[in-house]
Amino acid sequence: MINKQKIKILLLIVGCAILFTLIYKVGPSTIYHHLSILKWKILLLFLPYFLVFVLDTLGWKYSFKEEKTSFKNLLVIRLAGESVNTIVPSAYFAGEPVKAYFLKRHNISMVDGMASVVISKAMMAISQIIFVMIGVIFLLYKLNVTGSHLISSIAIILLGIPTIMIIIFIQKQGLFAFLLKLLRIFRIRIRYIEEREDRLRELDKNIYQFYSHNKKKAFYSFICYILGWVAGVIEVFLILYLLNIPVDTVSAYIIESLSTVAKGVTSFIPGSIGGQEGGIIAIFMSLKLSASAALTFGILRRFRDLIWTSTGLFVLSKLEWAIAESPTKK
């Protein structure tokens, strides 16, 4: 059996090779020319993403049955958890247990913490599906797709609706009970999961109770995540405006919505390196924008991610030290 760590390293090497090839093909001097336009203005790029982060944290805050900790604490814990999501190739799920773990410091049980992150992740996924569906429709409009091609394309896009319904249905019926049943149907036994069956069923119960008694909170969470995705469009506008590349509202929406797909599809590569940039170039070129502008845009987002992830890892280390030292303070 091939070592998973070796696969991750291999994928990272392939991703870096793709990125360097793209830079070589576009031309380092062209990218440097775009970047030299920014100078100190590059600092402004952190403002829109901070708004995105605040809105996403609000979405998580509304995923709790009861308010047991402050927004500030959630912001810090989410920063730590998202840094793990970024660096670990796991379709952005690895950081979720980390968030639940650090919630224990604020007298929130692991079951309640995990319930909040599962609900939060579901609301984020549902809002993203809707956001992307609208983006694809905008792309079809932009490309002037008409007739039977338009009808068939929209029919494919609308498959997102049953996906949303499945997410909600499975969560209400019991996500972990469903997974356990699925594993047993295929006669797959995972000792770690089997030993925690009671806790997983309790987690399902908490999630079900949230949806049954907190419909308004679930709706607020969804709205916050939708606004978070829309706030990402502001970042697209700002980056391209600072690069002196004119872009209309529809194009900015398309770039933001479809670049999230490129990032998600290539999440098996650590940091989506190479894959994310390749996707962005494809989106820009479909909108008749240059590959050099696309790669510069991708590099600037990569720089933003690097700063946020580094900050998150620093916060993660501080939280770990705080937990390690807490018994000695009693």
C-alpha positions as CSV (number, residue, x, y, z in Angstrom):
1,M,0.0,0.0,0.0
2,I,1.4,3.4,-1.0
3,N,2.1,5.7,1.8
4,K,-0.4,8.6,2.0
5,Q,2.3,11.0,2.9
6,K,4.2,10.2,-0.2
7,I,1.1,10.7,-2.3
8,K,0.6,14.2,-0.7
9,I,4.2,15.1,-1.5
10,L,3.9,13.8,-5.0
11,L,0.6,15.9,-5.6
12,L,2.3,18.9,-4.1
13,I,5.3,18.5,-6.5
14,V,2.9,18.1,-9.5
15,G,0.9,21.2,-8.4
16,C,4.1,23.3,-8.1
17,A,5.2,22.0,-11.5
18,I,1.9,23.1,-13.1
19,L,2.1,26.5,-11.4
20,F,5.7,27.1,-12.6
21,T,4.8,26.0,-16.1
22,L,1.9,28.5,-16.2
23,I,4.2,31.3,-14.9
24,Y,6.8,30.4,-17.6
25,K,4.2,30.3,-20.4
26,V,2.6,33.6,-19.4
27,G,5.9,35.3,-18.8
28,P,7.4,36.3,-15.4
29,S,8.1,39.8,-16.7
30,T,4.5,40.3,-17.7
31,I,3.3,39.2,-14.2
32,Y,5.9,41.4,-12.6
33,H,4.6,44.4,-14.6
34,H,1.1,43.8,-13.3
35,L,2.3,43.4,-9.7
36,S,4.5,46.5,-9.8
37,I,1.4,48.6,-10.4
38,L,0.1,47.8,-6.9
39,K,3.0,48.8,-4.6
40,W,1.5,49.7,-1.2
41,K,-2.0,49.2,-2.5
42,I,-1.6,45.4,-2.1
43,L,-2.4,46.0,1.6
44,L,-6.0,47.0,0.6
45,L,-6.6,43.4,-0.7
46,F,-6.9,42.2,2.9
47,L,-10.0,44.3,3.6
48,P,-12.6,42.4,1.5
49,Y,-11.5,39.0,2.7
50,F,-11.7,40.2,6.3
51,L,-15.4,41.1,5.5
52,V,-15.8,37.6,4.1
53,F,-14.3,36.0,7.2
54,V,-16.5,38.0,9.5
55,L,-19.6,37.0,7.6
56,D,-18.6,33.4,7.5
57,T,-17.9,33.5,11.3
58,L,-21.4,35.0,11.8
59,G,-22.8,32.1,9.8
60,W,-21.1,29.7,12.2
61,K,-22.3,31.7,15.2
62,Y,-25.9,31.1,14.1
63,S,-25.2,27.3,13.9
64,F,-25.3,26.9,17.7
65,K,-28.4,26.0,19.5
66,E,-27.4,28.3,22.4
67,E,-24.9,31.2,22.6
68,K,-22.2,29.9,24.8
69,T,-19.2,31.9,23.6
70,S,-18.5,35.3,22.1
71,F,-18.1,36.2,18.4
72,K,-14.5,37.1,19.1
73,N,-13.7,33.6,20.4
74,L,-15.4,32.1,17.4
75,L,-13.4,34.4,15.0
76,V,-10.1,33.3,16.6
77,I,-11.0,29.5,16.6
78,R,-12.2,29.7,13.0
79,L,-9.0,31.3,12.0
80,A,-7.1,28.4,13.5
81,G,-9.4,25.8,12.0
82,E,-9.4,27.3,8.5
83,S,-5.6,27.3,8.4
84,V,-5.7,23.5,8.8
85,N,-8.3,23.3,6.1
86,T,-6.0,25.2,3.7
87,I,-2.9,23.2,4.2
88,V,-4.4,19.7,4.6
89,P,-5.7,18.1,1.4
90,S,-9.1,16.9,2.7
91,A,-11.7,18.8,0.7
92,Y,-11.6,21.5,3.5
93,F,-12.9,19.2,6.3
94,A,-9.7,18.6,8.3
95,G,-10.0,21.8,10.2
96,E,-13.6,21.2,11.4
97,P,-12.8,18.8,14.3
98,V,-10.0,21.3,15.3
99,K,-12.7,24.0,15.7
100,A,-14.8,21.7,17.9
101,Y,-11.8,20.7,20.0
102,F,-10.9,24.4,20.8
103,L,-14.6,25.1,21.7
104,K,-14.1,22.8,24.7
105,R,-12.1,25.7,26.3
106,H,-15.3,27.7,26.4
107,N,-17.4,25.0,28.1
108,I,-18.9,23.7,24.8
109,S,-18.9,19.9,24.7
110,M,-17.3,18.1,21.7
111,V,-20.7,16.9,20.6
112,D,-22.2,20.4,20.6
113,G,-19.1,21.8,19.0
114,M,-19.1,19.2,16.2
115,A,-22.9,19.7,15.7
116,S,-22.2,23.4,15.1
117,V,-19.4,22.8,12.6
118,V,-21.5,20.2,10.7
119,I,-24.5,22.5,10.5
120,S,-22.2,25.4,9.5
121,K,-20.5,23.4,6.8
122,A,-23.9,22.3,5.4
123,M,-25.1,25.9,5.3
124,M,-21.9,27.0,3.6
125,A,-22.2,24.2,1.0
126,I,-25.8,25.0,0.2
127,S,-25.1,28.7,-0.2
128,Q,-22.1,27.9,-2.4
129,I,-24.1,25.6,-4.6
130,I,-26.7,28.4,-5.2
131,F,-23.9,31.0,-5.6
132,V,-22.2,28.8,-8.3
133,M,-25.5,28.0,-10.1
134,I,-26.1,31.7,-10.5
135,G,-22.5,32.2,-11.7
136,V,-22.8,29.5,-14.4
137,I,-26.1,31.0,-15.6
138,F,-24.3,34.4,-15.8
139,L,-21.5,32.7,-17.8
140,L,-24.0,31.2,-20.3
141,Y,-25.5,34.7,-20.7
142,K,-22.0,36.2,-21.2
143,L,-21.1,33.6,-23.8
144,N,-24.5,34.2,-25.5
145,V,-25.5,30.6,-25.4
146,T,-29.0,30.2,-26.9
147,G,-31.6,27.7,-28.0
148,S,-31.4,24.0,-27.0
149,H,-27.8,24.4,-25.7
150,L,-29.1,27.0,-23.2
151,I,-32.0,24.8,-22.1
152,S,-29.8,21.7,-21.6
153,S,-27.1,23.7,-19.8
154,I,-29.7,25.2,-17.4
155,A,-31.2,21.7,-16.8
156,I,-27.7,20.5,-15.7
157,I,-27.3,23.5,-13.5
158,L,-30.6,22.8,-11.8
159,L,-29.2,19.5,-10.5
160,G,-27.8,21.6,-7.7
161,I,-31.4,21.8,-6.3
162,P,-31.7,18.1,-5.6
163,T,-28.2,18.1,-4.2
164,I,-29.3,20.8,-1.6
165,M,-32.4,18.7,-0.8
166,I,-30.2,15.6,-0.2
167,I,-27.9,17.5,2.1
168,I,-30.8,18.8,4.2
169,F,-32.6,15.4,4.2
170,I,-29.5,13.4,5.3
171,Q,-28.8,15.8,8.1
172,K,-32.4,15.6,9.3
173,Q,-32.4,11.8,9.1
174,G,-29.0,11.5,10.8
175,L,-25.8,12.1,8.9
176,F,-23.6,9.8,10.9
177,A,-26.3,7.1,11.3
178,F,-26.5,7.2,7.5
179,L,-22.7,6.8,7.1
180,L,-22.7,3.9,9.6
181,K,-25.5,2.2,7.7
182,L,-23.6,2.7,4.4
183,L,-20.4,1.2,5.8
184,R,-22.2,-1.8,7.1
185,I,-24.0,-2.4,3.8
186,F,-20.6,-2.6,2.2
187,R,-19.3,-4.6,5.1
188,I,-16.6,-2.0,6.0
189,R,-15.7,-1.9,9.7
190,I,-13.8,1.0,11.0
191,R,-13.0,0.4,14.7
192,Y,-12.6,4.1,15.6
193,I,-16.1,4.8,14.3
194,E,-17.7,1.6,15.7
195,E,-16.4,2.5,19.2
196,R,-18.0,5.9,19.1
197,E,-21.3,5.0,17.6
198,D,-23.3,6.2,20.7
199,R,-21.6,9.6,20.5
200,L,-22.2,9.9,16.8
201,R,-25.9,9.1,17.3
202,E,-26.0,11.8,20.0
203,L,-24.4,14.2,17.5
204,D,-27.2,13.3,14.9
205,K,-29.8,14.0,17.6
206,N,-28.3,17.5,18.3
207,I,-28.2,18.3,14.6
208,Y,-31.9,17.2,14.2
209,Q,-33.0,19.2,17.2
210,F,-31.2,22.3,15.8
211,Y,-33.1,22.1,12.5
212,S,-36.4,21.3,14.3
213,H,-36.3,24.2,16.9
214,N,-33.9,26.8,15.3
215,K,-35.2,27.3,11.8
216,K,-34.7,31.0,12.0
217,K,-31.1,30.6,13.1
218,A,-30.5,28.2,10.2
219,F,-31.9,30.8,7.8
220,Y,-29.7,33.5,9.3
221,S,-26.6,31.3,9.0
222,F,-27.5,30.6,5.3
223,I,-27.9,34.4,4.6
224,C,-24.5,35.2,6.3
225,Y,-22.8,32.6,4.1
226,I,-24.5,33.9,0.9
227,L,-23.4,37.4,1.8
228,G,-19.9,36.0,2.4
229,W,-19.7,34.6,-1.1
230,V,-21.0,37.9,-2.5
231,A,-18.4,39.8,-0.5
232,G,-15.8,37.8,-2.4
233,V,-17.1,39.5,-5.6
234,I,-15.9,42.8,-4.0
235,E,-12.4,41.4,-3.7
236,V,-12.4,40.5,-7.4
237,F,-13.5,44.0,-8.3
238,L,-10.8,45.5,-6.1
239,I,-8.0,43.4,-7.4
240,L,-8.8,44.0,-11.0
241,Y,-9.5,47.7,-10.4
242,L,-6.0,48.1,-8.8
243,L,-4.5,46.2,-11.8
244,N,-6.3,48.7,-14.2
245,I,-8.3,45.8,-15.7
246,P,-11.9,47.0,-16.4
247,V,-14.5,44.4,-15.5
248,D,-18.3,44.5,-15.1
249,T,-20.4,43.2,-12.2
250,V,-21.5,40.0,-14.1
251,S,-17.9,39.1,-15.0
252,A,-16.7,39.7,-11.4
253,Y,-19.5,37.4,-10.1
254,I,-18.5,34.7,-12.7
255,I,-14.8,34.9,-11.7
256,E,-15.6,34.6,-8.0
257,S,-18.2,31.8,-8.2
258,L,-16.3,29.6,-10.7
259,S,-12.9,30.1,-9.0
260,T,-14.4,28.6,-5.9
261,V,-15.2,25.5,-8.0
262,A,-11.7,25.4,-9.3
263,K,-10.4,25.5,-5.7
264,G,-12.8,22.9,-4.5
265,V,-12.2,20.4,-7.4
266,T,-8.4,20.6,-6.9
267,S,-8.6,20.4,-3.0
268,F,-6.9,17.0,-3.1
269,I,-3.7,18.9,-3.9
270,P,-2.2,20.6,-0.8
271,G,-3.3,24.2,-1.0
272,S,-4.8,23.5,-4.5
273,I,-1.5,24.7,-5.8
274,G,-1.4,24.8,-9.6
275,G,-5.0,23.6,-10.1
276,Q,-6.5,26.7,-8.7
277,E,-4.4,28.9,-10.9
278,G,-5.2,26.8,-14.0
279,G,-8.9,27.1,-13.3
280,I,-8.7,30.9,-12.9
281,I,-6.8,31.2,-16.2
282,A,-9.6,29.1,-17.9
283,I,-12.3,31.4,-16.4
284,F,-10.5,34.6,-17.4
285,M,-9.9,33.4,-21.0
286,S,-13.6,32.4,-21.4
287,L,-14.4,36.1,-20.5
288,K,-11.9,37.4,-23.1
289,L,-9.5,38.5,-20.4
290,S,-5.7,37.8,-20.6
291,A,-3.9,34.8,-19.1
292,S,-1.4,37.2,-17.5
293,A,-4.1,39.1,-15.7
294,A,-5.6,35.8,-14.6
295,L,-2.3,34.5,-13.2
296,T,-1.5,37.8,-11.5
297,F,-5.0,37.6,-9.9
298,G,-4.3,34.1,-8.8
299,I,-0.9,35.0,-7.3
300,L,-2.4,37.9,-5.4
301,R,-5.1,35.6,-3.9
302,R,-2.3,33.1,-3.1
303,F,-0.4,35.8,-1.3
304,R,-3.6,36.7,0.7
305,D,-4.1,33.0,1.5
306,L,-0.5,32.7,2.6
307,I,-0.8,35.7,5.1
308,W,-4.2,34.4,6.5
309,T,-3.0,30.8,6.8
310,S,0.3,31.9,8.5
311,T,-1.8,34.0,10.9
312,G,-4.1,31.1,11.5
313,L,-1.2,28.7,12.2
314,F,0.2,31.2,14.7
315,V,-3.2,31.4,16.4
316,L,-3.4,27.6,16.4
317,S,-0.1,27.3,18.2
318,K,-1.1,29.9,20.8
319,L,-4.4,28.0,21.4
320,E,-2.5,24.7,21.8
321,W,-0.1,26.3,24.3
322,A,-3.1,27.7,26.2
323,I,-4.7,24.3,26.5
324,A,-1.4,22.6,27.4
325,E,-0.7,25.2,30.2
326,S,-4.3,25.3,31.6
327,P,-4.0,22.3,34.0
328,T,-0.9,23.8,35.6
329,K,-2.8,27.0,36.3
330,K,-5.4,25.2,38.5
